[in-house]
Amino acid sequence: MNDFDESDDELARLLNDIKNDPTVKRTRYFSSKFLNSVAEGFERNGFEETKLFLVDKKNRKGQFYQAEALLSVIKIFEGCEIIKKNRKIGRLIIKTLDTLINDKKVNTK
């Protein structure tokens, strides 16, 4: 098996873990603006600053559940070498999170 196949498998596992995470699943709504903001911040600033941003957002009305879900996603990201090496992939996942978890037609393997 080559590196490309292994990274595809790791990415498929990552997406599956996110889709099946209880905190993510119970979040019924994600604001596109909020997801974009978090995604851009994640790519630019990394794990720790994004977590601090989300902890702050948990205290804002209407953003608690979104922030909790995204903190859970970041925790899942921390265990994934692909995301550690290339935060752009994490940015794309965060930006499309609502589609990934709610669209039954998305096939991640």
Sequence and secondary structure as in RCSB ss.txt:
>XXXX:A:sequence
MNDFDESDDELARLLNDIKNDPTVKRTRYFSSKFLNSVAEGFERNGFEETKLFLVDKKNRKGQFYQAEALLSVIK
IFEGCEIIKKNRKIGRLIIKTLDTLINDKKVNTK
>XXXX:A:secstr
  HHHHHHHHHHHHHHHHHH HHHHT     HHHHHHHHHHHHHH HHHHHHHHHHHTTSTTTHHHHHHHHHHHH
HHHT HHHHH HHHHHHHHHTHHHHHH TT    
